[in-house]
Amino acid sequence: GWKKDECAEMTGDAEYPLLIQCRIICARGLAKGVLIAHPHLASDTIVIRKSMLKLSNQRIEQRVLDSAMSVQLEINSTSSLGVSSTLNTHFAIILSQICAVEPLKNYLTQQLVSYFECIQQIFKNEQFAFERLRRILLSFRSTVDEDDAQSSVDGRSGSGSGGASGEESQKRQERESFMEQHTREVSKLLDMVLAGQKMSDPYLRQSLSKIIHRNVNKLLYKTQIPIEDSCYLMGVADPLSVLEEDQVFVVCGRKVVGDILISRNPCQHPGDVRKYRAVSCAELQQFVGVCNRRKSGAIFFSAKGKRAAADLFANGDYDGDLFWICFDPDLVNIFACNHEAASTTFADPDTWQQQHAHQQQQQQQQVKQV
């Protein structure tokens, strides 16, 4: 954790986040991981967990860095409030192996019907469009799909004859340029809607159609089904050890209590989608209270148990990993039970290749059945 009064200076933002993924370099060693804004630390103080230490000498074992030291802090990313996300192909395949096929098919069909009904209403009801577009556009702004950028770049780039490294660098620059342009378009469109622009405006309708067309293509070709009651949140271990092994504390702008589903990309094993019980926790709420509400998205996992909770999800960790959270009761109730998590041991390469090929065949058969 770090002292809350120093957050704005470190992040360059007066509205500081709940979590920051960072790298800390000082004379005593190197640490890497996620820090939590703490309301009770002394000023100019950072406290790190032992697991965050990557290189150290004996003195850094005290794990408290203060203003007497020369510390270089590199911020990689920060937490943000979760916005509605999608159910991708990997999640759908795993759910089809865990849940009864018919109820899952009915649920996904209903989500698609609701989604297309919303699209129709956007062009008919301006008040409805305002609310829906605000959420959709903010979601686009926060979660621009790099696959969209890559597809656009690949479509423009040709095979080319340049060197591999030069071509990769050019594609990366074009991808970043595409994402910046997309963000500007979305921001401009959101400003028009907020200003009360009529839906009959030709430019607004054309721009909306373009964004909706892009999203529908993602739905058709990448099986990214919008789930209203879902989001991606940065995960962190419970710093107070108050959560039980099957409990989590979710901060996403809405009150989330009860059974929820949690997963993480890449999701390739039945044990990578798990059911947990979200609870209210006054002790952990104090951490949220010191931060800006819009940047307080996070999921706190229990620190109890033989194996870290994050490790159960495709061998994840608390070093900035994002977790998919679903609290839609219609989907949660379809979920039967948690399967045994994937082992952390590594198989022989030949054996693994055979098992992977067999698993791919099974997944293809599951897709055909669904």
C-alpha positions in Angstrom: 0.0 0.0 0.0 0.9 3.6 -0.2 -0.1 6.8 1.7 -3.3 8.2 0.2 -2.0 11.8 0.2 0.8 10.9 -2.1 -1.3 9.1 -4.7 -2.1 12.2 -6.8 1.6 13.1 -7.1 2.6 9.5 -8.1 -0.1 9.0 -10.7 -0.1 12.6 -12.0 -3.9 12.8 -11.3 -5.7 14.5 -8.5 -8.3 11.8 -8.7 -6.1 8.9 -7.7 -7.1 5.2 -8.3 -7.6 2.4 -5.8 -4.9 0.2 -7.3 -1.7 0.8 -9.3 0.4 -1.8 -11.0 4.0 -0.6 -10.7 7.7 -1.3 -10.6 9.7 0.0 -7.7 13.5 0.5 -8.0 15.7 1.7 -5.2 19.2 1.1 -3.8 17.9 -1.8 -1.8 16.4 -3.8 -4.6 13.6 -4.2 -7.1 9.9 -4.8 -6.4 7.0 -5.4 -8.8 3.3 -5.8 -8.3 0.1 -3.9 -7.3 -0.2 -1.3 -4.5 -3.4 -0.4 -2.7 -4.2 3.2 -1.5 -4.0 3.0 2.3 -5.7 5.5 4.6 -3.6 4.9 7.6 0.1 4.9 6.4 2.5 7.7 7.3 3.2 10.2 4.6 5.8 9.4 1.9 5.6 5.7 2.8 5.2 2.5 0.6 4.8 -0.9 2.1 5.4 -4.0 -0.1 4.6 -7.6 0.3 7.5 -10.1 0.4 6.2 -11.8 -2.7 6.6 -8.5 -4.6 10.4 -8.6 -4.1 12.2 -9.6 -7.2 15.8 -8.5 -6.4 16.8 -7.5 -2.9 19.5 -7.3 -0.3 19.1 -7.9 3.4 18.0 -4.4 4.4 15.0 -4.3 2.0 13.5 -7.3 3.9 11.8 -4.8 6.2 9.6 -4.0 3.2 9.0 -0.4 4.2 10.2 2.3 1.8 10.2 5.9 3.2 11.2 9.4 2.2 14.8 8.8 3.4 15.4 6.5 0.4 15.8 7.4 -3.3 12.9 5.5 -4.9 12.0 5.3 -8.6 8.4 4.4 -9.2 7.2 3.2 -12.6 3.5 3.0 -13.0 2.3 0.5 -15.6 -1.5 0.7 -15.2 -4.2 1.7 -12.7 -7.5 0.3 -11.7 -10.7 1.6 -13.2 -14.4 1.2 -12.6 -15.6 -1.9 -14.4 -17.9 -1.4 -17.4 -20.2 -4.0 -19.0 -18.2 -6.6 -20.9 -18.7 -9.5 -23.2 -18.8 -13.3 -23.0 -16.1 -14.4 -25.4 -15.6 -17.7 -27.3 -13.3 -19.3 -24.7 -15.8 -18.6 -21.8 -18.7 -19.9 -23.8 -16.9 -23.1 -24.7 -16.0 -23.8 -21.1 -19.5 -22.9 -19.8 -20.9 -25.4 -22.4 -18.8 -28.1 -20.7 -19.9 -27.2 -17.2 -23.5 -26.1 -17.6 -26.5 -27.8 -19.1 -26.5 -27.1 -22.8 -30.1 -26.2 -23.2 -30.4 -23.6 -20.4 -27.1 -22.0 -21.6 -28.3 -21.9 -25.2 -31.6 -20.2 -24.0 -29.7 -17.7 -22.0 -27.3 -16.7 -24.8 -30.2 -16.5 -27.2 -32.0 -14.1 -24.8 -28.9 -12.0 -24.5 -28.6 -11.7 -28.3 -32.3 -10.8 -28.6 -32.0 -8.1 -25.9 -28.9 -6.7 -27.6 -30.5 -6.3 -31.0 -33.7 -4.8 -29.4 -31.5 -2.2 -27.7 -29.9 -1.3 -31.0 -33.3 -0.7 -32.6 -34.4 1.5 -29.6 -31.3 3.6 -29.9 -32.5 5.1 -33.2 -36.1 5.5 -32.0 -36.1 6.8 -28.5 -33.6 9.7 -27.7 -33.9 9.4 -24.0 -33.2 5.7 -24.2 -30.4 6.3 -26.6 -28.8 8.8 -24.2 -28.7 6.3 -21.4 -27.6 3.3 -23.5 -25.1 5.2 -25.6 -23.5 6.7 -22.6 -22.8 3.2 -21.2 -21.9 1.7 -24.5 -19.6 4.5 -25.6 -17.9 4.6 -22.2 -17.4 0.9 -22.5 -15.9 1.3 -26.0 -13.6 4.1 -24.7 -12.3 1.9 -21.8 -12.0 -1.3 -23.7 -11.0 -0.7 -27.3 -10.4 -4.1 -28.7 -6.8 -4.5 -30.0 -8.1 -7.3 -32.2 -10.2 -4.6 -34.0 -7.1 -2.5 -34.5 -5.0 -5.5 -35.6 -7.7 -6.5 -38.1 -7.8 -3.0 -39.5 -4.1 -2.9 -39.8 -3.8 -6.3 -41.5 -6.5 -5.3 -44.0 -4.5 -2.2 -45.0 -1.0 -3.6 -44.8 -0.4 -6.3 -47.4 2.2 -9.0 -47.2 5.1 -6.5 -47.7 8.7 -7.5 -48.1 10.4 -5.5 -45.3 12.2 -7.1 -42.3 10.1 -8.8 -39.6 11.1 -6.4 -36.9 10.4 -3.3 -39.0 7.1 -4.6 -40.2 6.1 -5.5 -36.6 7.1 -2.0 -35.4 5.0 -0.4 -38.2 2.0 -2.5 -37.4 2.3 -1.5 -33.7 2.4 2.1 -34.6 -0.6 1.8 -36.9 -2.5 -0.2 -34.2 -1.9 2.6 -31.7 -2.9 5.2 -34.3 -6.2 3.3 -35.0 -7.0 3.1 -31.2 -6.4 6.8 -30.7 -8.6 7.6 -33.7 -11.3 5.3 -32.5 -11.2 6.9 -29.0 -11.5 10.4 -30.5 -14.5 9.3 -32.6 -16.3 7.7 -29.6 -15.6 10.8 -27.4 -17.0 13.2 -30.1 -20.1 11.0 -30.5 -20.7 10.9 -26.8 -20.3 14.7 -26.6 -23.0 15.1 -29.3 -25.4 12.9 -27.5 -24.8 14.7 -24.2 -25.4 18.0 -26.0 -28.9 16.8 -27.0 -28.2 16.3 -30.7 -31.3 14.7 -32.3 -31.0 11.1 -33.5 -32.3 12.3 -36.9 -29.0 14.1 -37.5 -27.3 12.3 -40.5 -23.8 12.5 -39.2 -24.8 11.1 -35.8 -26.8 8.3 -37.3 -24.0 7.4 -39.7 -21.4 7.4 -36.9 -23.6 5.3 -34.6 -24.2 2.8 -37.4 -20.5 2.5 -37.9 -19.8 1.7 -34.3 -22.8 -0.6 -34.0 -21.7 -2.4 -37.2 -18.2 -2.9 -35.8 -19.7 -4.3 -32.6 -22.1 -6.6 -34.4 -19.1 -7.9 -36.4 -17.4 -8.7 -33.2 -20.5 -10.6 -32.1 -20.8 -12.6 -35.4 -17.1 -13.4 -36.0 -15.6 -13.4 -32.5 -18.6 -14.6 -30.5 -18.3 -11.7 -28.1 -21.8 -11.6 -26.6 -22.6 -8.5 -24.5 -23.4 -9.3 -20.9 -24.8 -6.3 -19.1 -24.0 -7.6 -15.5 -20.4 -8.3 -16.1 -17.1 -6.5 -16.2 -13.3 -6.8 -16.0 -11.6 -5.8 -12.7 -8.0 -5.8 -11.5 -7.5 -8.5 -8.8 -5.7 -8.0 -5.5 -5.2 -10.2 -2.4 -7.1 -9.2 0.8 -4.6 -7.1 2.7 -6.4 -7.7 6.0 -7.1 -11.4 5.7 -10.7 -11.0 6.7 -12.3 -12.8 3.7 -12.9 -16.5 3.9 -11.6 -18.8 1.3 -14.8 -18.8 -0.8 -15.5 -15.1 -0.5 -14.6 -12.0 -2.6 -15.2 -8.3 -2.2 -16.2 -6.6 -5.5 -15.9 -2.9 -6.2 -17.5 -2.0 -9.5 -19.8 1.0 -9.0 -22.7 -1.3 -8.1 -23.5 -3.3 -5.0 -22.5 -6.9 -5.8 -23.5 -9.4 -3.1 -24.2 -13.1 -3.5 -23.0 -15.8 -5.9 -20.9 -14.6 -8.9 -18.8 -16.2 -11.6 -15.1 -15.3 -12.0 -12.7 -16.2 -14.8 -9.6 -14.9 -16.6 -8.1 -15.0 -20.0 -6.9 -17.4 -21.4 -9.8 -19.6 -20.3 -9.0 -23.2 -21.5 -9.9 -25.5 -18.6 -13.2 -26.2 -16.8 -11.6 -25.1 -13.6 -10.8 -21.6 -15.0 -14.5 -20.5 -14.5 -15.4 -20.6 -10.8 -18.2 -19.5 -8.6 -17.5 -17.4 -5.5 -19.6 -15.6 -2.9 -19.4 -11.8 -3.1 -19.8 -10.2 0.4 -20.0 -6.7 1.9 -16.9 -5.9 4.0 -16.7 -2.8 6.1 -13.0 -3.4 6.8 -12.1 -3.4 3.1 -14.5 -0.6 2.3 -12.2 1.8 4.1 -9.7 1.4 1.2 -12.3 2.3 -1.4 -13.4 5.4 0.6 -10.1 7.2 0.1 -10.1 7.0 -3.7 -12.0 8.5 -6.6 -15.2 6.5 -7.2 -14.7 6.3 -11.0 -11.2 4.7 -10.5 -12.0 2.3 -7.6 -12.8 -0.8 -9.6 -11.2 -3.9 -8.0 -11.9 -7.4 -6.8 -10.4 -8.5 -3.5 -9.6 -12.3 -3.2 -9.2 -14.1 0.1 -5.6 -14.6 1.3 -6.6 -17.9 3.0 -6.2 -21.4 1.5 -3.5 -23.7 0.4 -3.3 -22.1 -3.0 -3.7 -18.4 -4.0 -7.1 -17.7 -5.4 -5.7 -16.0 -8.5 -3.6 -19.0 -9.3 -6.8 -21.1 -9.7 -7.6 -19.1 -12.8 -5.2 -20.2 -15.5 -2.2 -19.7 -13.1 -3.0 -16.0 -12.6 -1.4 -13.7 -10.0 -1.9 -10.4 -8.3 0.5 -8.5 -10.5 -2.1 -6.6 -12.4 -4.1 -9.4 -13.9 -7.7 -8.6 -15.0 -10.5 -10.9 -14.0 -13.9 -11.3 -15.7 -16.7 -10.9 -13.2 -20.3 -11.9 -14.0 -23.1 -11.3 -11.5 -26.1 -11.9 -13.8 -28.2 -14.3 -11.7 -29.6 -16.0 -14.8 -26.2 -17.2 -15.8 -24.9 -17.8 -12.3 -27.8 -20.1 -11.5 -27.1 -22.2 -14.6 -23.5 -22.8 -13.4 -23.5 -26.2 -11.7 -20.3 -26.4 -9.5 -16.6 -25.6 -9.4 -14.3 -28.1 -11.1 -10.8 -28.9 -9.9 -8.4 -26.1 -11.0 -5.7 -26.8 -13.5 -2.5 -28.2 -12.1 0.5 -25.9 -11.9 2.9 -28.7 -13.0 4.1 -28.8 -16.6 3.6 -31.9 -18.7 6.1 -33.5 -21.1 6.0 -31.5 -24.4 4.9 -34.5 -26.5 2.3 -35.5 -24.1 1.0 -32.0 -23.8 0.8 -31.7 -27.6 -1.3 -34.8 -27.8 -3.6 -33.7 -25.0 -4.0 -30.2 -26.5 -5.0 -31.7 -29.9 -7.5 -33.9 -28.2 -8.9 -31.0 -26.2 -9.3 -28.9 -29.4 -11.2 -31.7 -31.0 -13.6 -31.9 -28.0 -14.1 -28.1 -28.0 -14.9 -28.1 -31.8 -17.5 -30.8 -31.1 -19.0 -28.8 -28.3 -19.2 -25.7 -30.5 -21.1 -27.7 -33.2 -23.5 -29.0 -30.5 -24.2 -25.5 -29.2 
